[in-house]
Amino acid sequence: MIYLCSDCPRFCNAQRSDSEGSGMCRCGYNPRIVRAAPHHGEEPCISGTKGSGAVFFSGCNLRCVFCQNHTISRSPSGRIMSKSEFTDMLHRLEETGVHNINLVTPTHHIRFIADALSSASLSVPVVWNSSGYESAEQLRQLEGLVSVYLPDLKYMDRDLAARYSRAPDYPQVAAEAIREMFRQTGPVQLDRDGILTGGVLIRHLVLPGSVDNSKAVIDWVSSEFSPSSVLFSLMSQYTPMSENFTGEFKKLSRRIRPQENRLLINYMKDCGITNGYCQETASSTVEMIPEFDGTGVSAT
């Protein structure tokens, strides 16, 4: 199969075959998977006690200069999977007893995933763990297939989005995408063990020197949704992936300061957001990044 891709907001019409692509994501139609295993590093309502069944996709439609997963987002790697191989992998992961199937950075394979999930018959919720930079129109393919949406909301500052992620339209695109996610799932639903079984959990990674952007994100969430309808996760775990950031990226060479974090936690509370999570600055560590070593990708 060869087609011109319009699966993400870049609408680049790049040529994609089963295994190769020429667009920003550099991926073909069939995904490359680098890891599929229980993961305990998500929010408590996702990881729980048994872990989240995290499936890590190679490639990405953003170019975040601070990306913690740059080893797989920039250079497509991992095992290329057919639909049957992919669904078999999901079932093997489900059998480990995880709370959910967690699809990490899946946006550029939305067409493939929608098709695969339609026939997978999973008995645990599916989590769509994304950058937030995706087409609301394309997300409609997932209605009834995804139970939990876990989008980032990185920016409300257009200039910052252009500088750090090469996506100046990120604020309006992500806002529309999150509205569509909420339309599909409705308000959050938790089981008796506190595991999220339905709804939207919005994540925001605080970037050093960008308090105003974070405040604007919090403002948007608090004005768009009632306090109990979505969950919000304010993350201070930013870890510099390069000590050589200079010029316009110089701010990214440090971690979040405790005073920045406290200011934003208080701001979030003042805006009425109490349904969710925040982190201590001690969360900033590379130990949170899993090994992308092919674990769980091949049948044994």
Secondary structure per residue as TSV (DSSP state, phi and psi in degrees):
chain	resnum	aa	ss	phi	psi
A	1	M	-	360.0	133.7
A	2	I	-	-130.3	130.5
A	3	Y	E	-147.6	161.0
A	4	L	E	-94.0	123.1
A	5	C	-	-86.7	134.4
A	6	S	-	-135.7	36.6
A	7	D	S	-83.1	-11.9
A	8	C	S	-132.3	173.6
A	9	P	T	-65.3	-9.8
A	10	R	T	-75.0	-23.7
A	11	F	-	42.2	50.6
A	12	C	-	-81.6	-10.9
A	13	N	-	54.3	32.7
A	14	A	-	-69.4	147.6
A	15	Q	E	-77.3	128.0
A	16	R	E	-126.5	133.6
A	17	S	-	-108.2	-171.7
A	18	D	S	-58.6	-37.5
A	19	S	S	-117.8	-11.4
A	20	E	-	-136.9	154.9
A	21	G	B	-150.6	155.4
A	22	S	-	-112.1	6.1
A	23	G	S	-84.3	-167.9
A	24	M	T	-57.6	-37.9
A	25	C	T	-77.7	-21.5
A	26	R	-	59.7	28.4
A	27	C	-	-119.7	151.7
A	28	G	-	-82.1	-171.2
A	29	Y	S	-66.5	-45.7
A	30	N	S	-77.9	131.6
A	31	P	-	-75.7	154.7
A	32	R	E	-101.6	125.0
A	33	I	E	-110.1	131.2
A	34	V	E	-107.7	-15.3
A	35	R	E	-166.6	141.6
A	36	A	E	-145.9	100.6
A	37	A	E	-160.9	160.0
A	38	P	E	-57.7	137.0
A	39	H	E	-131.3	134.7
A	40	H	-	-114.1	13.7
A	41	G	-	-98.8	8.7
A	42	E	S	-89.3	179.7
A	43	E	-	-59.0	151.2
A	44	P	H	-53.5	-33.2
A	45	C	H	-76.2	-8.8
A	46	I	H	-103.2	-47.8
A	47	S	H	-79.1	-36.5
A	48	G	T	53.7	-144.1
A	49	T	T	-99.2	-20.1
A	50	K	T	-101.0	-8.3
A	51	G	-	90.9	161.1
A	52	S	E	-102.7	135.7
A	53	G	E	-78.8	84.0
A	54	A	E	-83.5	125.7
A	55	V	E	-112.3	114.8
A	56	F	E	-97.9	121.2
A	57	F	E	-92.9	145.4
A	58	S	S	-84.5	150.1
A	59	G	-	89.0	163.5
A	60	C	-	-165.3	152.5
A	61	N	S	-95.7	5.2
A	62	L	-	-110.6	167.4
A	63	R	-	-132.0	60.3
A	64	C	-	-68.5	122.2
A	65	V	T	-67.6	-18.5
A	66	F	T	-101.5	11.4
A	67	C	-	-55.0	126.9
A	68	Q	T	-77.7	-21.5
A	69	N	T	-106.1	32.3
A	70	H	H	-62.0	-23.1
A	71	T	H	-65.7	-23.6
A	72	I	H	-113.6	-20.5
A	73	S	H	-79.7	-29.0
A	74	R	S	-93.4	-32.3
A	75	S	S	-124.0	100.6
A	76	P	-	-50.2	126.8
A	77	S	-	-146.6	-178.0
A	78	G	S	92.4	-176.9
A	79	R	E	-90.9	127.0
A	80	I	E	-74.9	132.5
A	81	M	-	-121.5	141.8
A	82	S	-	-81.1	171.3
A	83	K	H	-59.8	-45.2
A	84	S	H	-66.8	-38.6
A	85	E	H	-65.0	-39.3
A	86	F	H	-65.7	-48.5
A	87	T	H	-66.4	-36.4
A	88	D	H	-61.3	-41.3
A	89	M	H	-62.5	-42.1
A	90	L	H	-61.9	-40.1
A	91	H	H	-68.2	-38.9
A	92	R	H	-62.1	-41.1
A	93	L	H	-66.9	-41.5
A	94	E	H	-58.3	-39.0
A	95	E	T	-68.4	-13.2
A	96	T	T	-75.4	-8.8
A	97	G	T	94.1	14.1
A	98	V	-	-65.2	158.6
A	99	H	S	-73.6	-25.3
A	100	N	-	-161.8	169.4
A	101	I	E	-103.3	120.3
A	102	N	E	-113.3	104.3
A	103	L	E	-89.3	110.5
A	104	V	E	-101.6	120.6
A	105	T	S	57.6	61.0
A	106	P	-	-98.8	-5.3
A	107	T	G	-52.0	-44.5
A	108	H	G	-74.2	-2.6
A	109	H	G	-119.9	26.3
A	110	I	H	-60.3	-38.0
A	111	R	H	-65.4	-46.7
A	112	F	H	-61.6	-46.2
A	113	I	H	-65.3	-42.6
A	114	A	H	-58.2	-42.1
A	115	D	H	-65.0	-45.2
A	116	A	H	-65.7	-43.7
A	117	L	H	-66.2	-27.9
A	118	S	H	-61.6	-25.5
A	119	S	H	-116.2	4.3
A	120	A	H	-78.6	-30.7
A	121	S	-	52.3	53.4
A	122	L	-	-78.0	149.7
A	123	S	S	-102.7	0.5
A	124	V	S	-117.6	157.9
A	125	P	-	-62.0	148.8
A	126	V	E	-100.5	130.0
A	127	V	E	-107.5	127.7
A	128	W	E	-100.4	102.3
A	129	N	E	-103.9	98.6
A	130	S	E	-131.5	171.3
A	131	S	-	-75.6	-13.1
A	132	G	S	86.7	-11.9
A	133	Y	-	-92.2	82.7
A	134	E	S	-151.1	159.3
A	135	S	-	-79.4	126.7
A	136	A	H	-60.2	-37.2
A	137	E	H	-61.8	-44.5
A	138	Q	H	-68.8	-32.5
A	139	L	H	-62.2	-23.4
A	140	R	G	-64.4	-19.3
A	141	Q	G	-63.3	-23.2
A	142	L	G	-92.8	-3.0
A	143	E	T	-58.5	127.2
A	144	G	T	84.5	-7.5
A	145	L	T	-106.5	-30.8
A	146	V	-	-109.3	130.1
A	147	S	S	-94.9	-34.7
A	148	V	E	-128.2	128.9
A	149	Y	E	-105.7	131.9
A	150	L	E	-126.2	69.1
A	151	P	E	-87.5	148.7
A	152	D	B	-75.7	152.5
A	153	L	-	-128.9	87.3
A	154	K	-	-74.9	-40.2
A	155	Y	-	-141.0	145.3
A	156	M	S	-118.7	2.5
A	157	D	-	-102.7	110.0
A	158	R	H	-60.9	-41.3
A	159	D	H	-65.5	-40.5
A	160	L	H	-65.3	-40.1
A	161	A	H	-63.0	-38.6
A	162	A	H	-68.7	-43.2
A	163	R	H	-70.0	-44.0
A	164	Y	H	-94.2	-24.3
A	165	S	H	-130.2	3.2
A	166	R	S	55.6	41.7
A	167	A	-	-145.5	76.3
A	168	P	T	-61.6	-23.1
A	169	D	T	-88.9	7.3
A	170	Y	H	-52.4	-47.9
A	171	P	H	-55.4	-50.0
A	172	Q	H	-73.9	-33.7
A	173	V	H	-65.5	-48.1
A	174	A	H	-65.4	-37.3
A	175	A	H	-60.7	-45.2
A	176	E	H	-66.4	-38.6
A	177	A	H	-63.1	-44.4
A	178	I	H	-67.9	-36.2
A	179	R	H	-60.8	-40.1
A	180	E	H	-67.4	-39.8
A	181	M	H	-59.4	-45.4
A	182	F	H	-66.9	-36.7
A	183	R	H	-58.3	-39.7
A	184	Q	H	-71.5	-41.5
A	185	T	H	-98.4	-28.1
A	186	G	-	73.7	-167.7
A	187	P	S	-61.5	160.8
A	188	V	-	-62.5	145.7
A	189	Q	E	-130.0	126.1
A	190	L	E	-117.7	141.9
A	191	D	-	-82.3	-177.7
A	192	R	T	-68.9	-14.2
A	193	D	T	-95.5	4.7
A	194	G	S	81.4	16.9
A	195	I	-	-89.2	133.6
A	196	L	E	-72.8	118.5
A	197	T	E	-109.6	-10.7
A	198	G	E	-165.8	147.2
A	199	G	E	118.6	-166.4
A	200	V	E	-124.7	130.9
A	201	L	E	-118.5	112.5
A	202	I	E	-92.8	128.5
A	203	R	E	-107.3	143.2
A	204	H	E	-135.4	119.9
A	205	L	E	-88.9	117.5
A	206	V	-	-71.7	129.0
A	207	L	-	-103.0	143.1
A	208	P	T	-60.1	134.5
A	209	G	T	74.2	14.2
A	210	S	-	-126.3	41.9
A	211	V	H	-59.5	-39.8
A	212	D	H	-63.2	-38.6
A	213	N	H	-62.9	-43.4
A	214	S	H	-64.4	-39.3
A	215	K	H	-62.0	-39.7
A	216	A	H	-66.1	-36.4
A	217	V	H	-63.1	-47.6
A	218	I	H	-61.2	-42.0
A	219	D	H	-58.3	-44.6
A	220	W	H	-64.4	-46.2
A	221	V	H	-61.9	-45.0
A	222	S	H	-68.4	-28.7
A	223	S	H	-86.2	-25.4
A	224	E	H	-85.7	-33.0
A	225	F	S	-128.8	146.4
A	226	S	-	-69.9	155.4
A	227	P	T	-55.6	-31.7
A	228	S	T	-99.7	1.2
A	229	S	T	-86.8	-29.8
A	230	V	S	-131.9	163.5
A	231	L	E	-101.9	151.3
A	232	F	E	-131.7	133.9
A	233	S	E	-121.3	113.1
A	234	L	E	-94.3	112.7
A	235	M	E	-106.9	126.7
A	236	S	-	-109.1	20.9
A	237	Q	-	-84.1	9.4
A	238	Y	-	-49.7	128.1
A	239	T	-	-124.7	121.7
A	240	P	-	-61.2	126.9
A	241	M	S	-94.2	1.2
A	242	S	-	-150.9	136.8
A	243	E	S	-90.7	5.2
A	244	N	-	-111.0	19.2
A	245	F	-	-62.7	126.5
A	246	T	-	-134.7	176.5
A	247	G	G	56.6	-128.9
A	248	E	G	-68.0	-13.1
A	249	F	G	-103.5	5.5
A	250	K	G	-58.2	-35.8
A	251	K	G	-58.8	-26.5
A	252	L	G	-78.4	-1.4
A	253	S	G	-82.9	-1.5
A	254	R	S	-124.4	166.1
A	255	R	-	-84.6	174.2
A	256	I	-	-71.9	136.0
A	257	R	-	-80.4	144.3
A	258	P	H	-54.2	-37.1
A	259	Q	H	-69.0	-33.7
A	260	E	H	-63.7	-43.4
A	261	N	H	-64.8	-46.4
A	262	R	H	-61.9	-42.0
A	263	L	H	-57.9	-44.7
A	264	L	H	-74.5	-34.3
A	265	I	H	-62.6	-44.4
A	266	N	H	-66.0	-38.2
A	267	Y	H	-64.0	-42.0
A	268	M	H	-59.7	-44.7
A	269	K	H	-65.6	-40.8
A	270	D	H	-63.2	-28.5
A	271	C	T	-84.1	1.8
A	272	G	T	88.5	10.5
A	273	I	-	-91.9	103.2
A	274	T	-	-123.0	-2.7
A	275	N	S	-98.8	86.0
A	276	G	E	163.9	-144.3
A	277	Y	E	-140.3	154.9
A	278	C	E	-142.1	164.4
A	279	Q	-	-121.7	157.1
A	280	E	-	-82.7	154.2
A	281	T	G	-66.1	-15.9
A	282	A	G	-66.8	-11.0
A	283	S	G	-70.4	-11.3
A	284	S	-	-76.0	95.4
A	285	T	-	-158.1	144.8
A	286	V	G	-72.2	-10.3
A	287	E	G	-66.2	-16.8
A	288	M	G	-76.4	-13.9
A	289	I	S	-87.6	122.1
A	290	P	-	-72.9	166.2
A	291	E	-	-80.4	125.0
A	292	F	-	-93.8	71.2
A	293	D	S	-113.7	15.0
A	294	G	-	83.6	7.0
A	295	T	T	-55.1	129.4
A	296	G	T	76.7	2.9
A	297	V	T	-83.1	-37.5
A	298	S	S	-100.6	144.3
A	299	A	-	-68.0	142.4
A	300	T	-	-109.4	360.0
